[in-house]
């Protein structure tokens, strides 16, 4: 049985198993047998908020089966979507956060570029990062048709090209075009898997807060689109609705400014990742003998702090250790407790995060518990 920390890795491995049980391994997640699977991923939908708003929904509560799965750590989009495409945990595919340090540079997976801060601007630098082939590649080689339906803004991105390289990409500008494409996508394929991505709920949650009026309105809109999808896909297909992570709201008073903690700042070369799931890369002279007591004395009340080796030993980034990606992990991994975030007011990379209300990346129930709704 193949078991992963990232819930989406378990889901896609289960889809593969159902499509060819003689070739692929079973997983802890049971799905109905079918020849065609359609997976709608609503970015930022937590299981907790789904149930809180269930009474306002009509179609999404008609599922045949509901399971709760774990986003995994870090609970962030780039990591989780790479796990969906590969069936691997972060330590296996190497996308260990929303940003990380590699080849002495700051790497942003969603941009698929190294970023270089110069003169108050950010330059994009070409990336040499590649991800290992995984379950989508295996499915493709087994004759399973893989489709990915993505908003036009990201359908041609470098992240899409790298991570979803084994899929046929369909770009959509509105729900009418999406539904029309889905109704025609199966063609003559004997077996297929179709992935449909919705990113606006996450965007609205960042700006206005998870559970806000704006967030609820967006969820109801997305529900109407998923209902249309259900009506046009084959009757014998399995429809899955899930998420990559949930979200938690943070008061600005709970955003701790790392730039003002001079004793820790002087030891640090770079902070990467979401403000609730930090990779901290230390200067060489401090990385050799880390004073964890000092770090706990400054941050321990609101954050859990792990050394790189401790994070590896505890399998925070996955169950299968892959030492080739260990260097991407921070010397320290700092994970928020409760409703706190660690920001650096002196960092160009953090400026956009400090304006948000909704955040994710850490291990609270609101971030980790995501729904798996199944029709079939």
Secondary structure, DSSP 8 states (H G I E B T S, - for coil): ----SSHHHHHHHHHHHHH-TTTS---SS-----SEEEEEEETT--HHHHHHTGGG-SSGGG-SEEEEEE--SS--HHHHHHHHHHS--HHHH---SSSEEETTEEEETTTTEEEEEETTEEEEE---------HHHHHHHTT-EEEEEEEHHHHTSHHHHHHTTTSEEEEESSHHHHHHHHHHH-TT-SSEEEEEEE-HHHHHHHHH-TTSHHHHHHHHHHHHHHHHHHHHS-TTSEEEEE-S---EE--GGGEEEGGG-HHHHTTEEEEEEETTEEEEEE-HHHHSS--HHHHHHHHTTTEEEEEHHHHHHTTTT-SS--GGGGGGS-SEEEEE-TT-EEE-TT-GGGHHHHT-SEE--S-SHHHHEEEEEEE-
